[in-house]
Amino acid sequence: MTPATFRKTLLAGLIGMLSLPLAGQAVAAGYPDKPITFVVPFGPGSATDQLARAIGQGITEQTNQVVVIENKPGASAMIGASDVARAQPDGYRVLITTNTSQSANPHLYKTLSYDPVKDFQPVSLLGTGGQIMVVNLDSPAKTVKEFIQLAKDKPGELSFGSGSSSSRVAGELFQQMADVELLHVPYKSNPLVITDLLGGQIDMMMADMATGLPQVKAGKLRALGVTDNQPLPLAPDVPTIDSAGVPGYKMGYWFGAYVPANTPADVVSKLNDLIINASKRDAAQQFYKQTGTKPVTSTPEELAKFQAEETEKWGTIIKNAGIEPS
């Protein structure tokens, strides 16, 4: 290569590098200029699905762009998470997920089809909440203590279902702390667990409030306790599991929004603004009030820090619960 050719090549490279930020800004300035897809790694009707639809409606109100909800349940949220991890990093395919995929799975499975940290760019927290312990109306157990006694009388015969890591770990922790043996039955999503609980195929579930509380209020399921260490405003008459027979018991869950790694920073910032504004609009506020979910949002950096802390916390809970990675 001649010196003249080298100089031309170097100059072209420098011009290309200088144009990258401008290109990114141009992308962000027009973002979104087409429909956005929210990938939900749980089934329709789940708490995550309901929140995704509420946030999506809020974004549509701001941008006039359609937000498509795509449910990809199964494999403890791994199917949906893997989908977004492999997606084009342009801000048009967003993972609306929970601690299941981002904090619990690394401790529950020996291998994952995605990396919860390296494959994603955090966007914002979406909320935190507690769970409710529910049984079929035909269950002889009217209280947490009665359920524990029933389980002790029939070791290994009573079952609990879960359609998320939050639900599973809450049940596993209950077993450990109550010193009972239950049969765990995994499902693709929590609404499917509710269906079988209503039908009497399983005996108990630790349900998110959005999925379980409507069934309790409709008189179709019986609530025995809540997983937080304080009564929940939406279910003030339901005691905490901690006070009802398992001292020290406490569990919860959180929601968050992620895009693929290497998504331009200004696109992430624009999406963060849209999501935070959407969380303050009617649809999201209605979800928060109806489910008892705390409306917590964040910067991308705050979510990254929160996820790291939660991953460590869930690892401790899972280890102490005696759950071996599968």
N, C-alpha and C positions, 0 to 999 in steps of 0.2 A: 504494500500500500504506500503510495507516494505521500509526502508531507501534506500536499494540498488536499488529497483525498481524505487523509486522516482528520484534517481540520474540519472538512465538510461533515464527516461522519460524527465527530464530537459535537459540532454545533447543532446538528440535527437531533442528537440525543439530548442535549441540554434544552433545546426548544421543546422537545417532547416531554421532558420532566417538568418544565415550567408550566406546560399546558395542563398537566394532570389536575392540580387544584382547581383550575378554572373549569375543567370538564366536570369535576365533582360538584362544584357550585352550580353549574348549569343543570345538572341532574337534580340536585336538591331544590333548585328554584322552581322546577316544573313538577316536583313530586308532591302528591301522586297524580299522574296524568292518565292512569288506567286503573282497573279494579285491583284491590289488594286481597290476597287470600290469607285468612287466619286458619292455620292448621291446629286442630284441637286433638290431642292424643288420647281422648276419651270419647265415649259415645254421646249421641244426642240426649239432651235432658240432664246430663251431668252438670255439676256446679261450674266446671270449667267451660263447658259449652254455653251455659246460660250467660256467664260473664263475658265470654268472647262475643256473643251476639249483641250484648248491651254496649260494649265498647265499640264494636263495629258500627252499630247504629249511630253512635256519637261521632265517629269519624266521617261517616257518610253525610251527616248533617253539616259538618264543617267544610267538606271538600266536594260534595255532590258526586263522589266516586263510590261505586258499589264495593262493599266488603263481603267477600264470599267466605262462608264458614265451611271448612272441609274437615269432617270427622275421620280420624284415622286411629281407632282404638286398637288395643291389643298389646301383648308382651310388655305389660307394665309401662305403657307410654313410649316404649322404644320405637315402635313403628312410626309414629308421628314425629318424634324427635329426630330420627334418622332421616326422614323425608326432608325436613327443613335444613338439617346439617349439610345435605348434599345439594340444596337449592342454589339458584343464582343469587349472589349477594347484592341485590339491588333494592331491597326494602319492600318487595311486592309479595314475599312469602314469609309470613310471620308465625312463630310458634307461640301459642297461648297455652301455657302449661303450669305445672305446680312443682313442689318440692319432690314429687315422685320421680320425674325424669332428671332433675338438675341436682338433687342432693341425696336422695335415698338410694336410687338404683346403683350407684357406684359401690355401695356396701351390701347390696342384696344379690348382685350377680358377679360372677367371676370375670365375664367378658361382656362388653357392651358394643353395640353396633354404631356408636357415636361417642364423642368425648364431650361431656357436659360443659367443659371450660373452653377447650381449644377450638371446638367446632361452632361456637356461638358468640355473638356480640349481644350482651345484655342491653335491653331498652328501658324497661321500667318495671318496678313492682306494681301489682294490681290490687292486692288486698291480702288480709290474713283472717283466719277464722278457726272455730272449734268444731268438734264433732258431737254426735249424739248416739248413744247406745240404744238400739231398738230391737224388739223381739216381736214375734207374731202374737196376735191377740189370744190365740189358743195356748200360748206358753203358760205353764203353771207359775212361772216366775213373775212376781209383781214388783220386785225390788232387785237392786244389785246383789244384795246379800242372799236373796232367795235363788237368784241365778247361779251364784257361786256354789251354794249348797247343792243345787241340782247337778251342777257339773262335777262336784266332788262325789256325789252318789253314783254318777254314771261316767267315770273317767274315759275320755276319748270318744264318747258317743255323741255329745253335743257338738254342733258345727258352727263356724262363723264364716261368712263370705266377705270377700274384698275385691274391689275393682280398681284399686289404686294402692300405691305404697303407703299412703297416709292411713288408709283404712286397714291395710294388712298389719302395719307396725302397731297401730293402736290396739288391734286385737291380740297380737303377739305379746305386747307389753302387758296387757290385761291378764293374759295367761300367767306370765311370770310373776307379776305382783300379787295376783289373787291365789297363786299356787294351785291352778287347775289345769287340766289337760283337755284342749279342744281340738277338733279337726278343722284345719284351714281348707277352704274351698275357693280357689282363685277364679275371677271373672275378668272379662275384657273391660268392663266399665261398671260403675256403681249402680246405675239404673237397672242393670241386669240382675244385680244382687237383690235389689228391692223386689223385683218381680218374683224371684224364687223365695224370698222371705215371706212375701204375701201369700205365696202358694204353699208354704210350710215345708219346702224342700231343704231349707237350712234353719238354724235356730236363733242366730243372732248376727248383728252387723254393727260396726262402728261407722256410721254414715256421716257424710258432710251435711251441714244443716240444710243446704239447698235441695238435697235429694231426700233426706229423711224426715225433716220437720213437716212438710206438707202432708205426708202420710200419717203422721201423728195427729196433726190438727184435724185431718179428715176422719179420724177414728179408725184407721185401718191398721196401724201399728201402735205398739206400746213403747213409750220412752222410759228407760230405766235410769239413765244418767247422762251427763254431759262430760266431755273430756277435759274441758278447761278447769282450772282450780277455783273459778268463780261462776255463779249461775249466769246463764246467758239471758240478755234482755228479752229475746224472743221466746224463751222457754223458762220463765222465772220459777215455775212450780216444779221443774225437773231438777233434782239435786245433782251436785257434782259427784262423779264416781269416787273422787277423793273422800268426800264426806259420807258417801253411801255405803262404804265397805272396803275400799282399797286406798288406804292413806298414802298420800304422796303421788297419786296418779295424776298425770297431766300430759296432754297431747294437743296438736293443732296442725294447721297446714297453711300454705301460702300460694299465691298465684303470681306469675310473672310473664313478661313478653320478651321474646328473643328473636333475633334475625341471624342469618348465617354469618360466620366470621368473615372479615374483610369487607363488610358492607360499608360504604363511604360514611365517614363520621358525620357529615352534614345531613345525610339522609337519615341516619340514626337520630340526630338531634331533632329533625323535623317530625319524625314518627313519634319521638318521645313527647313533643309538644302536643301532637294530635291526640295521643293516648291520655295524657294528663287532663287535657280539656274535655275529652270524652267521658272520663271518670266523674266529672262534675255535672254532667248532663242528666236529664231525667231518667233515661233507661238504665244507666249504671247506678244512679242513686236509688232507684227502685229495687234493683238487685241487691245492693248492699243492705237496705233496710229489711227486705223480705227474708234474707238469709242470715242476718246477723254478722255478715262479713265486714271487717273494718276496712274502710277505703284508704289504703296506704299506697302511695305512688312514690317514685324516686327518680334520681338521675341514673344513667347507665352505670356510672362508677359506684354509686351507692348499692345498686343491685348486685354488682360483681362482688363487693365486699360482703353484703348480706348473704349471698349464695355460698361464699367460702365459709362463713361462720355457721350457716345452716348445715352444710355438708359435714362439718366436723361434729356438730351436735347430733345429727341423725346417725352418724357412724357410731357415736357413743351409745345412743339409745338401742340401735340394732344389735350391737355387740353385747350390751348388758341384758338384752332380751333373749340372748342365746340363739339368735338367728344365724345360721350358716349360709354363706353365699352359695347360690345354686348355679 
